[in-house]
């Protein structure tokens, strides 16, 4: 993870409009992931230095590393399996097994890494609501 934005996930936001599961292989990424419906699987020692936003499910397993981040899946299920997350999890359902842990950092510095305007309010009827919701529904849903 080198380069100008290697420690700044807010520099890159990846938008995924597909429905197929996203990832599930070893990867290293600095940036935020916004998926309209896809399930996101972070496993096999993958490292994500960024936040996750999806209407699908999120599964974190196999010693994956997500540190000081937000996992936002308000309509989905977040499952930790033998992994740890430092940050916040917002989900419809949360499951943890196999010595999984979740820690909430006192400094909340991860909140400064969210994509710009992701939770901002719109001012007119066409784009009302949060930036996250506008992006989800503008993808043809």
C-alpha positions as CSV (number, residue, x, y, z in Angstrom):
1,X,0.0,0.0,0.0
2,X,2.2,2.7,-1.2
3,X,1.6,6.0,-3.0
4,X,0.2,9.4,-2.2
5,X,-3.1,8.1,-0.8
6,X,-1.9,5.0,1.0
7,X,-2.9,6.2,4.4
8,X,-5.9,8.2,3.3
9,X,-8.9,6.0,2.2
10,X,-11.0,9.1,1.5
11,X,-8.9,9.7,-1.6
12,X,-10.4,6.7,-3.5
13,X,-14.0,5.4,-3.5
14,X,-14.9,2.3,-5.5
15,X,-18.5,2.1,-6.6
16,X,-19.8,-1.4,-7.5
17,X,-23.3,-1.7,-9.1
18,X,-23.1,-5.5,-9.7
19,X,-24.9,-8.2,-7.8
20,X,-22.2,-10.9,-7.7
21,X,-20.3,-11.3,-4.5
22,X,-17.4,-8.9,-4.2
23,X,-13.9,-10.2,-3.4
24,X,-13.3,-13.3,-1.2
25,X,-9.7,-13.5,-2.2
26,X,-6.5,-12.0,-0.7
27,X,-6.2,-8.4,-1.6
28,X,-4.8,-5.1,-0.2
29,X,-6.7,-1.9,-0.8
30,X,-6.7,1.6,0.6
31,X,-10.1,3.2,-0.3
32,X,-13.8,3.1,0.4
33,X,-16.1,0.5,-1.1
34,X,-19.7,1.4,-2.0
35,X,-21.8,-1.6,-3.4
36,X,-25.4,-1.3,-4.3
37,X,-26.5,-4.8,-3.6
38,X,-23.5,-7.1,-3.7
39,X,-22.4,-9.2,-0.7
40,X,-18.9,-8.3,0.3
41,X,-16.5,-11.0,1.5
42,X,-13.2,-10.0,3.1
43,X,-11.2,-13.1,3.8
44,X,-7.9,-15.0,3.5
45,X,-5.7,-12.3,5.2
46,X,-7.1,-9.5,3.0
47,X,-6.4,-6.0,4.2
48,X,-8.9,-3.2,3.6
49,X,-7.8,0.3,4.8
50,X,-11.2,1.9,4.2
51,X,-14.9,1.8,4.9
52,X,-17.6,-0.5,3.5
53,X,-21.1,0.6,2.5
54,X,-23.6,-1.9,1.0
55,X,-27.2,-3.0,1.0
56,X,-25.9,-6.6,0.9
57,X,-24.2,-8.8,3.5
58,X,-20.6,-8.5,4.7
59,X,-18.5,-11.4,5.8
60,X,-15.1,-11.0,7.4
61,X,-13.1,-14.2,8.0
62,X,-9.7,-15.9,7.8
63,X,-7.6,-13.3,9.7
64,X,-8.8,-10.4,7.5
65,X,-7.7,-7.0,8.7
66,X,-10.1,-4.0,8.9
67,X,-8.8,-1.4,11.3
68,X,-10.6,1.7,12.6
69,X,-13.3,1.6,9.9
70,X,-17.0,1.8,9.4
71,X,-18.9,-1.2,8.1
72,X,-22.3,0.1,7.0
73,X,-24.8,-2.6,5.9
74,X,-28.2,-1.3,7.3
75,X,-30.3,-3.8,5.4
76,X,-27.8,-6.7,5.5
77,X,-26.0,-9.1,7.9
78,X,-22.5,-8.6,9.0
79,X,-20.7,-11.8,10.1
80,X,-17.3,-12.0,11.8
81,X,-15.6,-15.4,11.8
82,X,-12.3,-15.7,13.6
83,X,-11.5,-12.0,12.8
84,X,-11.4,-8.7,14.6
85,X,-12.7,-5.3,13.6
86,X,-11.7,-2.0,15.1
87,X,-14.4,0.6,14.3
88,X,-18.1,0.6,14.0
89,X,-20.6,-1.9,12.5
90,X,-24.1,-0.9,11.5
91,X,-26.2,-3.8,10.3
92,X,-29.7,-5.3,10.3
93,X,-28.2,-8.5,11.8
94,X,-24.7,-9.1,13.4
95,X,-23.1,-12.5,14.0
96,X,-19.7,-13.3,15.5
97,X,-18.1,-16.7,16.1
98,X,-14.6,-18.3,16.4
99,X,-13.0,-15.8,18.9
100,X,-14.1,-12.8,16.8
101,X,-13.9,-9.3,18.4
102,X,-15.1,-5.8,17.7
103,X,-13.4,-2.8,19.3
104,X,-14.7,0.8,19.1
105,X,-11.7,3.3,19.2
106,X,-12.0,6.2,21.6
107,X,-10.6,8.7,19.1
108,X,-13.2,7.9,16.4
109,X,-10.5,9.1,13.8
110,X,-12.0,6.6,11.3
111,X,-15.0,9.0,10.8
112,X,-12.7,11.4,9.0
113,X,-12.0,8.8,6.3
114,X,-15.6,8.5,5.0
115,X,-16.3,9.4,1.3
116,X,-17.2,13.1,0.9
117,X,-20.9,13.7,1.3
118,X,-21.8,10.1,1.8
119,X,-24.3,10.9,4.6
120,X,-25.1,14.5,3.6
121,X,-28.7,15.7,3.2
122,X,-30.1,16.6,-0.2
123,X,-32.1,19.8,-0.6
124,X,-34.5,19.0,-3.4
125,X,-37.0,16.1,-3.9
126,X,-35.1,14.5,-6.7
127,X,-31.9,13.9,-4.7
128,X,-33.3,14.0,-1.2
129,X,-31.8,11.9,1.6
130,X,-28.3,10.9,2.3
131,X,-25.6,10.7,-0.4
132,X,-25.4,7.0,0.2
133,X,-29.1,6.4,-0.5
134,X,-29.0,8.7,-3.6
135,X,-26.1,6.7,-5.0
136,X,-27.8,3.3,-4.3
137,X,-31.1,4.3,-6.0
138,X,-29.5,6.1,-8.9
139,X,-28.0,2.8,-10.1
140,X,-31.3,1.7,-11.5
141,X,-33.1,0.5,-8.3
